[in-house]
């Protein structure tokens, strides 16, 4: 059976998340063993047919808990993201799964956010993950949803947290455009670099990469080779 991600409840137009989710499911189909593929397709159909909350715990929430055993740890995140989308989990349901779930289930919730929540309603989950010392949760929290909705102050501290904890800054979605010409982020990075140097500790290579991103774009040269802004009043 070739199962496709279900559209959000009441939607008749193609959802922006659909192509990414379809590609995710296609990759899973090529990686999972036959029995796991059958289980996942059945679980997705079940979630789509019975979305939302039903009693203390919904059937699709049980399937999310089973995903690691059924699909294997390396594929469980992707399976859970698809299940959350098929179940059309709203911010309340996502918060419940996050609060009650294992670290792996929380990670899947964070990765599902850009596919399910168009506004900032789920930011408390991202902020909670960024307060933890679980580097996998921190990495999952800094995907496209955080790039769109985290305020500048919290986002800057999240980037610093990556440097503190050794999370590669490559996981930070939209790092380059958000860091561009960010003088405050540059100041924070400079302070951190000086602290590390004063303590005779190495400065992370990623810090230099992010610091370079904060530099302003050079003004284009004028007709005489001088900056077009060189005569601009301050």
Phi, psi and omega per residue, in radians:
X1 nan 2.310 3.135
X2 -1.795 1.680 -3.034
X3 -1.552 2.366 3.091
X4 -1.960 2.592 3.113
X5 -0.973 2.455 -3.114
X6 -1.464 2.539 3.095
X7 -1.252 2.688 3.090
X8 -1.017 2.652 -3.080
X9 -0.985 2.249 3.088
X10 1.441 -0.001 -3.097
X11 -1.578 2.372 3.063
X12 -1.962 -0.289 3.108
X13 -1.617 2.755 3.106
X14 -1.163 2.271 -3.137
X15 -1.421 2.457 -3.134
X16 -0.979 -0.459 -3.107
X17 -1.333 -0.308 -2.987
X18 -0.985 -0.851 -3.124
X19 -1.046 -0.736 -3.139
X20 -1.132 -0.715 -3.137
X21 -1.227 -0.648 3.095
X22 -1.109 -0.715 3.102
X23 -1.146 -0.686 3.105
X24 -1.064 -0.776 -3.139
X25 -1.186 -0.638 3.111
X26 -1.106 -0.714 3.105
X27 -1.127 -0.695 3.100
X28 -1.085 -0.727 -3.108
X29 -1.069 -0.529 3.132
X30 -1.455 -0.247 -3.052
X31 -1.842 -0.530 -3.046
X32 -1.366 2.623 3.000
X33 -1.200 2.744 -3.090
X34 -0.912 -0.777 -3.116
X35 -1.108 -0.656 3.133
X36 -1.209 -0.643 3.097
X37 -1.106 -0.744 3.122
X38 -1.090 -0.798 3.141
X39 -1.050 -0.790 -3.092
X40 -1.128 -0.774 3.131
X41 -1.073 -0.714 3.112
X42 -1.152 -0.719 -3.135
X43 -1.153 -0.663 3.120
X44 -1.173 -0.743 3.097
X45 -1.093 -0.725 3.131
X46 -1.089 -0.754 -3.139
X47 -1.153 -0.687 3.142
X48 -1.202 -0.601 -3.127
X49 -1.355 -0.441 -3.104
X50 -2.330 1.146 -3.115
X51 -1.341 3.107 3.077
X52 1.311 -2.802 -3.067
X53 -1.817 2.410 3.113
X54 -2.433 1.779 3.137
X55 1.271 -2.832 -3.098
X56 -1.042 -0.602 -3.141
X57 -2.625 2.374 -3.126
X58 -1.457 2.765 3.135
X59 -1.062 -0.687 -3.120
X60 -1.140 -0.503 3.066
X61 -1.185 -0.632 3.050
X62 -1.111 -0.681 3.129
X63 -1.153 -0.624 3.074
X64 -1.062 -0.715 3.111
X65 -1.158 -0.530 -3.116
X66 -1.418 -0.286 -2.926
X67 -1.009 -0.653 3.138
X68 -1.088 -0.738 -3.136
X69 -1.272 -0.641 -3.063
X70 -1.397 -0.685 -3.031
X71 -1.871 -0.175 -3.088
X72 1.560 2.561 -3.074
X73 -0.999 -0.580 -3.073
X74 -1.264 -0.331 -3.120
X75 -1.998 -0.041 -3.023
X76 -1.149 -0.687 -3.132
X77 -1.008 -0.855 -3.110
X78 -1.097 -0.742 3.130
X79 -1.082 -0.716 -3.133
X80 -1.180 -0.673 3.084
X81 -1.050 -0.770 3.122
X82 -1.124 -0.683 3.125
X83 -1.146 -0.736 3.118
X84 -1.090 -0.670 3.125
X85 -1.236 -0.757 3.131
X86 -1.060 -0.624 3.137
X87 -1.406 -0.042 -3.131
X88 0.900 0.830 -3.091
X89 -1.104 2.200 3.104
X90 -1.564 3.070 -3.096
X91 -0.970 -0.624 3.123
X92 -1.157 -0.762 3.132
X93 -1.155 -0.702 3.115
X94 -1.095 -0.719 3.117
X95 -1.119 -0.671 3.131
X96 -1.145 -0.802 3.127
X97 -1.098 -0.697 -3.141
X98 -1.120 -0.836 -3.095
X99 -1.115 -0.697 -3.018
X100 -1.602 -0.184 -2.980
X101 -1.523 2.959 3.003
X102 -1.290 3.039 3.102
X103 -1.040 -0.682 3.134
X104 -1.143 -0.694 3.119
X105 -1.205 -0.633 3.080
X106 -1.120 -0.704 3.121
X107 -1.056 -0.724 3.120
X108 -1.131 -0.688 3.091
X109 -1.035 -0.801 -3.136
X110 -1.071 -0.684 -3.129
X111 -1.281 -0.374 3.130
X112 -1.457 -0.289 -3.012
X113 -0.958 -0.817 -3.105
X114 -1.136 -0.327 3.125
X115 -1.524 -0.275 -2.945
X116 -2.158 -0.493 -3.010
X117 -2.095 1.887 -3.087
X118 -1.308 -0.455 -3.090
X119 -1.919 -2.921 -3.051
X120 -1.478 0.190 -3.012
X121 -1.006 -0.511 -3.061
X122 -1.692 0.188 3.136
X123 -1.003 -0.590 3.099
X124 -0.984 -0.544 3.110
X125 -1.210 -0.742 3.103
X126 -1.094 -0.782 -3.118
X127 -1.126 -0.650 3.082
X128 -1.106 -0.788 -3.134
X129 -1.075 -0.656 -3.122
X130 -1.239 -0.311 3.089
X131 -1.457 -0.221 -3.091
X132 -1.430 2.976 3.028
X133 -1.819 0.218 3.099
X134 -1.478 1.854 -3.035
X135 -1.119 -0.498 3.114
X136 -1.220 -0.632 3.064
X137 -1.202 -0.725 3.107
X138 -1.038 -0.782 3.140
X139 -1.096 -0.769 -3.131
X140 -1.155 -0.546 -3.104
X141 -1.228 -0.364 -3.007
X142 -1.738 0.568 3.089
X143 -1.447 -2.826 -3.071
X144 -1.027 -0.542 -3.128
X145 -1.133 -0.798 3.111
X146 -1.132 -0.666 3.138
X147 -1.046 -0.622 -3.114
X148 -1.410 -0.583 -2.889
X149 -2.080 -0.335 3.141
X150 -1.186 2.387 3.066
X151 -1.222 2.836 -3.020
X152 -1.035 -0.746 -3.099
X153 -1.074 -0.872 -3.112
X154 -1.159 -0.670 -3.137
X155 -1.114 -0.755 3.117
X156 -1.045 -0.775 3.138
X157 -1.167 -0.529 3.075
X158 -1.152 -0.705 3.087
X159 -1.093 -0.761 3.088
X160 -1.074 -0.658 3.130
X161 -1.086 -0.659 3.071
X162 -1.008 -0.758 3.141
X163 -1.172 -0.682 3.121
X164 -1.088 -0.736 -2.941
X165 -1.747 -0.070 3.120
X166 1.460 0.254 3.054
X167 -1.321 2.185 -3.129
X168 -1.060 2.364 -3.114
X169 -1.216 -0.176 3.055
X170 -1.049 -0.381 -3.130
X171 -1.359 -0.227 -3.067
X172 -1.386 1.907 -3.130
X173 -1.122 2.429 3.104
X174 0.996 0.621 -3.121
X175 -1.051 -0.857 -3.051
X176 -1.069 -0.891 -3.122
X177 -1.156 -0.580 -3.115
X178 -1.327 -0.554 -3.126
X179 -1.419 -0.330 -3.031
X180 -0.997 2.182 3.109
X181 0.992 0.493 3.105
X182 -1.565 1.636 -3.069
X183 -1.136 -0.614 -3.135
X184 -1.179 -0.729 3.070
X185 -1.087 -0.708 3.104
X186 -1.049 -0.737 3.119
X187 -1.086 -0.777 -3.136
X188 -1.104 -0.721 3.122
X189 -1.130 -0.719 3.113
X190 -1.091 -0.736 3.111
X191 -1.077 -0.752 -3.128
X192 -1.148 -0.718 3.122
X193 -1.085 -0.735 3.129
X194 -1.138 -0.678 3.105
X195 -1.082 -0.771 3.137
X196 -1.111 -0.768 -3.115
X197 -1.135 -0.736 3.140
X198 -1.100 -0.544 3.125
X199 -1.541 0.153 -3.133
X200 0.997 0.729 3.107
X201 -2.070 2.605 -3.092
X202 -1.184 2.545 3.050
X203 -1.529 2.203 -3.117
X204 -0.999 2.422 3.111
X205 -1.030 -0.613 3.125
X206 -1.056 -0.510 3.133
X207 -1.088 -0.754 3.137
X208 -1.123 -0.638 3.125
X209 -1.102 -0.803 -3.124
X210 -1.204 -0.702 3.141
X211 -1.036 -0.683 3.107
X212 -1.108 -0.581 3.141
X213 -1.197 -0.441 -3.094
X214 -1.372 -0.200 -3.061
X215 -1.205 2.444 3.121
X216 -1.193 2.643 3.075
X217 -1.244 2.343 -3.139
X218 -1.117 2.413 3.110
X219 -1.190 2.452 3.128
X220 -1.095 2.544 -3.107
X221 -1.232 2.544 3.081
X222 -1.402 -3.067 -3.079
X223 -1.115 -0.388 -3.138
X224 -1.811 0.237 3.108
X225 1.546 -0.007 3.111
X226 -1.668 2.787 3.115
X227 -1.104 2.399 3.125
X228 -1.134 -0.311 -3.128
X229 -1.747 0.068 -3.018
X230 -1.118 -0.472 -3.129
X231 -1.763 0.146 -3.089
X232 -1.296 2.360 3.115
X233 -1.206 2.511 3.119
X234 -1.578 nan nan
